[in-house]
Amino acid sequence: AAPALLVCPTSIVGNWQREFDRFSPNLAVTVHHGSNRAADDAFVTQVGTSDVVITTYQVAVRDRDLLESTDWNSIILDEAQNIKNPSTKQAKAVRALQAPRRIALTGTPVENRLTELWSIMEFLNPGYLGSFESFQSGFAIPIERYHDPKTTDNLREMIRPFVLRRMKTDRSIISDLPEKMEMKVYCNLTTEQATLYEAVVQEMLERAETAEGIQRRGIVLGGLTRLKQICDHPALFLHDKTTFGGRSGKIERLDEMLEAVLESGERALIFTQFAEFGGLLEGYLCERFGTAVLYLHGRTPRAKRDAMVQQFQQPGGPPLFILSLKAGGTGLNLTAANHVFHLDRWWNPAVENQATDRAFRIGQTRDVQVRLMISSGTLEEQIDRLIEEKMALADQVVGKGEDWIGSLSTDQLRELLTLRRDAVEV
């Protein structure tokens, strides 16, 4: 019989290998990835002796002709949101693969726009939801723009036969999963942070006032990134590595909470969207607590990622694991931790929830405490309020990402970004 093809992100190839070894040790599993992967006749021979072939989304693009010319029994996409943009090479390469059975696994079928759902369904059942253009006009615009309940119900009914939804909170399905407790931790800015924050806001508003179109949008979005860096730590914004302690309200609060975690003999995952910040934190926390600290980011080689995960999951492994949100936010199984810290807010709650689920997943035996760290009186507090509103729409799969902020008027930006003075440490 023809083998199954499993396509997944690079970071979880090793995880899939281990799961097959654990649950289906009799299956012949081949990994088609890396510079020494088989090609041409060698690949054909390899496929002929395999029950399952594991590859990655990147290799699906590079080896498109090879994979497309193979008869597959079934194709499974893990973290299927990787094909959410239907016009990318990745999505086109995956849709070109042929098999009588297709499965897409994802915790977030829609992160920002309904067209992401169309892209996944177009892989599963080509043509079922119509063309991209007809879906956009018939479903996406009425639901996203006008919140049309009838159209929402129609779409839900259309996809219902093809969606098997499993919620970790559904006790009839998973009776032994513990609770997830999410709390917001508000931190004041230090005087240094407040001074930098106000200077960046002032400069951004002045430049935005005289700019238009794409240039203005770039000024605003670039300014938002700088403000988020300042809320994390002045050293991240200034690229200044001289002194780390005592300069950030968030880090002082993180210190206190990690001290309690370590005293109780428990472990924590720490997520940040800034890779540079993760590097600064690694050295600081290692010295501050005198313990091993792991750090996984986008440039961590796959073999090293796998080794880090195994090291962390072992009894007595390192108690602290820093992960960049994009590189470590999906696919990994890190149930040795029962504390999760989000140091900076992502505009998309689905991305944050996926990261949290590295610890809150099947196999977790303890309650998981999730802390969302927010700089009081800053754009982070305002964005948190907007995220709450967005999450209320999440079941209708509606969202926009952060681009909308670039379209705000200067007065609206001033209202969103101006620092509340009572939120600064004196």
Secondary structure, DSSP 8 states (H G I E B T S, - for coil): ---EEEEE-GGGHHHHHHHHHHH-TTS-EEE--STT---HHHHHHHHHT-SEEEEEHHHHHHTHHHHHTS--SEEEEESGGGG-STTSHHHHHHHT---SEEEEE-S-S-SS-THHHHHHHHHHSTTTT--HHHHIIIIIHHHHTT--HHHHHHHHHHHGGG-----TT-TTT-SS---EEEEEEEE-B-HHHHHHHHHHHHHHHHHHHH--HHHHHHHHHHHHHHHHHHHH-HHHHHT--S--TTS-HHHHHHHHHHHHHHHTT--EEEEES-HHHHHHHHHHHHHHHTS-EEEE-TTS-HHHHHHHHHHHHSTT--SEEEEEHHHHSSS---TT--EEEESS--S-HHHHHHHHTTTSSTT--S-EEEEEEEETTSHHHHHHHHHHHHHHHGGGT----SGGGGGS-HHHHHHHH---GGGB--
